[in-house]
Amino acid sequence: MLNELEKLKNLKDFPERMPVLFIGHGNPMYGIEENDFTRGWQKASENVPKPRAILVVSAHWETPGTRITAMPKPRVIYDFGGFPQALFEAKYDASGNPEIAKEVVENIKRKLIELDESRGLDHGTWTVLRHLYPKADVPVLQLSLDYTKPAEYHYELAKELGFLRDKGVLIIGSGNMVHNLRLINFRASESLDWAISANNKFKDLISGGEHDKLIKYKTLGSDVALSVPSAEHYLPLLYALALKNEGERIEIFNDAIDLGSISMTSVKIG
């Protein structure tokens, strides 16, 4: 009898290529709230075939080197503080899939990926998936961000993950295009000018397919410098964009700035 890894290798084609999502995940409280943003996440999952598995590249897992979760049952990580107890009591009991993790490690030739059997799912993953797949009936894996590498490295690594789309794996980048917590304003009624400018710049470049400029985001001006003070929330966008094939449709949704300096703008490819 074929083991699970051999079965996966023999699954050459899923009924259709899975789309790719970049989700602006924002406030951890959205994991237990219902609002326009969470409804936008739900709508984005409509008409998407039920995945065989989900692979999330979250802003909240940075490592030296790249790792992928490889445990049968990942734990939920409450990687935040100062929020209501209800958020710490939220559950997401998805399984993992060690076989797919091993398949990723074997197929990525130019980059070294290590299996990780201890990490679990951080809030960049489970707060979003509680709305996309509330039954937690799809296996979930996470891929870490190597904080020692430049943006170009992450974009090229993402391209090598493209084979998963034809095997029924939904790949999600979870972060925020504009993310400056130091300048956040919980009482802000209007978005900050620099955040709006950077968000519009990113959208124009995404729609125009100008990935080189997005990779070299540090050259895009002072508004982008304020919007991306550190790379971890921006890099998941590059993972999603790198997986776009020629001619594929791109849709921008949840296009808003939250709390003055957090862009919830999200992207669906395919």
N, C-alpha and C positions, 0 to 999 in steps of 0.2 A: 504494500500500500504506500502511496506517495505521502511523504511528510508535508507539512504546511509550506515549507520553503520551496520544495519541488513543485507543489501545486501552483504557487505564485509565479514561479518562473515559466510555467507552461501556460499561464493566462496571458496570451499575447495581446488580446484586445478585449477591452470593456465595450459594452454596447455603444458608447460614445465617449469621446475625450472629455475628461472632467474639466470644469472651469477652474479658475484661480481667483482667490479673493485677497485683497488687502483690506483689513478692517481697522479703522480708527477706533481703538477700544476705550480710550478715555477713562473716566472715573470708575474705580472698582465697584462702586455702589450700583452701577448699571447692570451688574450681574444678578441683582435681585429686584431691580426696578423695571417697570414697563414705561417706556417713553418713546419719543419720535426716533431716537437713535436705535433703540433695541428693535423697534418695529421695522426700521430700515434693514437691520441685519436679517430679520426674519424674511422680509420680502426678497432679499438677495438670494436666499436659499430656495425660493420657489422655482419650480421647473428645473431643478438640479437633480440628476439621478442620485438615489441614495448611495453614498460612497461605500467602498469596501473598507476604507480607513481614511483618517484625516491626519495630515502632517502639518503642524503649526510651527512657524518661526516667530517666536515671541520676543519682544523687546526686553523681557524680564529674565532671560537666561543668557548670561554672558560668561564665557569660559576662555581659558587659554587653549587653543585648538577647538575643533568642532566635535560635538557629541550628539548622539541621538538616543532617546529613551528606548530601552529594550526590555522592559519588565512586563509581565502579563497583566499586572493591575497597578497602574500608577496612582500614587496618592495625590490628594489635592493640597496645594501649598497656599497658605494664607500669608503672602509676602507683602504685607502692608500693616499699618498701625493707625490707631485713632478713629476707627470706623465703628458703627454700631455692632453690637453682638450678633445681630441677625446675619450679618455678612460672614462672620466667622463660623456660623452654624450652617451655611449653605453647603450643599454637597454636589458632586458631579462624579458619579460612580461608573465612569467609562472604563473599559478594558484597554490594555495596550496591545501591541502586536510585535513580539520579538522577531517573527519571521520577516516581516517587512523591514524592520530595522536592519537585519542582517543583509537583506537584499540591497538596501541603500548602500551599506558599507562595501559590498562586493561590486556594485556598479559604478561608484564614484572613483574614477581612476586617477585623476590628477590631484585630488585633495584627500587627505587622510581624515577619516571620520571614525571616532571611537564609540563603542557601545557603552551606554550608561544605564545601570540597573538600580539607581537609587534616587534620581532627581524628582520625578513626579511632574504635575501640571501646575504652572503658576497662573496668576490671575489674568495675564495676557491671553491665556488659552481658555480656562474654564468659565470665566465670566461671559465670554462671547458664545461659547458652545452651549451654555445653558439656554440660550435663546435660539440658536440655529438648530440644535438637536437635543431638545429638552429631555428626551427619554434616555439619553446617554447610551444609545444602542449601536454606536459606531465606534470601533477602536480608534484610539487617539495616540499619536506620537508627537514628541517635540524635538526640534533641531535647535541646537544652541548657536549663538553668535560668537565667533572668535574675535575677541576685542583687540587682539594684536594685529589684525589684518585691515587693510584699507578697503574702501568701498568697492573697488574694482574686483577684489578677491571674492567678495560676497556675491556680486553679480554673476561672475563666471561659475562659481560653485552652484548657484541656483539653476543655471542652464543645464547642468548635469542631472538635475532632479526631474527634468521633463519627462523621462520615461514613465514616471509614476502616474502621470495624467492618463495614460493609456491603459493603466492597470486598475483604474477605479479609485485612485487616491486623490482626495481633495486637498490641495495645498493652500494654506492660509498664512499670509503675513499679518502679524498683529502688532501694531504700534501706533504712531501718530506722525503725520507729516510735519506738523507744527507742534512742538512740545517744549514749553519753557515753564517749569513749575515755579521758578523763582519769581516770575512776573504774573503768576496767576492771581485772579481777583474773584473771590467767591461772590462778590456783590456787583460784578461787572454787568451792566445792562447792554453794553456795546463792545464789540470786538476791537482789539487794538489795531491801529493802522498797519503796523509792520507785519502783524500776523495775517491780516487780510491780504496784504500785498504778496507775501511769500506763498500763501495758500493758492492764490490765483496764478502765480508764476509756476508753481508745481503742476497745477491742473493743465495749464497751457502746454507745458513740456510733455506731460503724459499723453494728452490728446494728440499732440503732434509727433509722438513716437521718438522724441529727442532724448533717448536714454543716456547718451554720452554726457549731455549737460547735467542730467540728474545724478549721474555717477560722480561728476565733478562739482557737486553742489556747493563746495566751499568757495567756488569762484562766482557764485550767483548774487553776491551783494550783501549789504548789511542787514536787510530784512531777513534773509535766509540765515545769516549768522545768528541772529537773535532767535530764530525759530528752531534751529538745530544746534543748540549749545553743546550737545553730545550726540553721538551717532546712533545709539541703540534703538531709539524709537523710529528713526528714519530708515535704517537698513532693511527692515521687513518689507518696506515698499519696493526696494530694489529686487528682493527675492521674487516678489510677485511679477514685476515688470519683465524680468529676465525670462520668465516662462511664457511670455506672449509669443505666439506664432504669427507669421505674416498673414494679414487679412483677418485676424480675429477681431471680433467686436469688443469694444471697451466701453464700460458704463461707469460713470461717476455718481455716487449716491451719498446720502448723509452729509451733504456739503454744507457744513456750518462750523463756526468757531465756538467752542464751549469755554466758559469761564475766562474769556478774554484772550487766552494764549494757548489753547489746545484745539487743534484741528481734528474734527471727527470725520473729515472727508475720507471716503472709502472708494475702492475700485473693484469692479468685477470684470474679469477677462474671460471671453469665450461664452 
